[in-house]
């Protein structure tokens, strides 16, 4: 989506850590690998693929992995200071 590309470009320009929350993972047919592939095309390689971009699969509706997302955000802030 255009706003996603714009957000990525701004974050890269600011040289700040990027954390990606892949939402709606509770939906049938959710394809996190497809999202990770699209992110890699924009220069964001997932940590699990050997890159340095934190990617957390979440479901806001089911409240799945929100604690993990918060943990990743807190870790990122600690490392940045």
C-alpha positions in Angstrom: 0.0 0.0 0.0 1.3 3.5 -0.7 1.1 4.6 2.9 3.2 1.6 4.0 5.9 2.4 1.4 5.9 6.0 2.6 6.2 5.0 6.2 9.1 2.6 5.4 10.9 5.4 3.5 10.4 7.9 6.3 11.7 5.4 8.9 14.7 4.5 6.8 15.5 8.2 6.2 15.3 8.8 10.0 17.6 5.7 10.6 15.3 4.4 13.3 14.6 0.7 14.1 11.6 -0.7 12.2 9.2 -3.1 13.9 6.5 -4.6 11.7 3.3 -6.0 13.2 1.6 -8.3 10.7 -2.0 -8.1 11.7 -5.1 -10.2 11.0 -3.1 -13.5 11.4 -6.4 -15.0 12.7 -8.0 -14.8 9.3 -8.2 -17.9 7.1 -5.6 -17.7 4.3 -3.3 -15.2 6.1 0.1 -15.4 4.5 2.8 -14.0 6.7 5.5 -15.3 4.3 4.0 -13.3 1.5 4.1 -10.2 3.6 7.8 -10.9 4.6 8.6 -11.4 0.9 7.0 -8.0 0.1 8.9 -6.3 2.9 12.1 -7.8 1.6 11.4 -6.2 -1.8 11.3 -2.9 0.0 14.6 -3.6 1.7 13.3 -4.9 5.0 14.5 -8.4 5.7 12.9 -10.2 8.6 15.2 -11.3 11.4 14.1 -14.9 10.9 15.3 -14.6 7.3 18.7 -13.3 8.5 17.9 -9.6 8.4 17.5 -7.0 11.1 13.8 -6.1 10.8 11.6 -7.3 13.7 8.4 -8.9 12.4 5.7 -10.0 14.8 2.6 -11.8 13.6 -0.4 -10.6 15.6 -4.2 -10.6 15.7 -5.6 -7.5 17.3 -9.1 -9.1 17.3 -7.9 -12.3 19.1 -5.3 -10.4 21.1 -2.7 -12.8 19.9 1.0 -12.0 20.3 0.4 -8.4 21.5 2.6 -9.1 24.5 5.4 -10.2 22.1 4.9 -7.0 20.1 5.2 -4.9 23.2 8.3 -6.8 24.3 9.9 -6.2 20.9 9.1 -2.5 21.1 10.5 -2.2 24.6 13.6 -4.1 23.6 14.1 -1.8 20.7 13.8 1.3 22.9 16.3 -0.1 25.4 18.8 -0.9 22.6 18.4 2.6 21.1 19.3 4.4 24.4 
